[in-house]
Amino acid sequence: TINLLLTAFTLPGLSGPDLAETLEWRRPELEVMVMSSYPDVRALSFSHGWGFIKKPFLAAALLDIIRNVLALDAGVMVAQR
């Protein structure tokens, strides 16, 4: 079971959003997070209901966001540090 797709916005040959849309079509329950250093990607991510993390980021920040995304999907709120 795949619960979360963490993808970069820019990928070789296929964009992260294209990959996410393809996988969401096959697995509507899939949570998506996009990582990018481009500021406009945040708005695109939120308009699709995806999570977003700005690069560069610390591993602890990524883990907090992943925990929150997966907990929200399960209907449980996880406290932020």
Secondary structure, DSSP 8 states (H G I E B T S, - for coil): ---EEEEESS-SSS-HHHHHHHHHHH-TT-EEEEEES-THHHHHHHHTT-EEEESS--HHHHHHHHHHHHHHHTT------
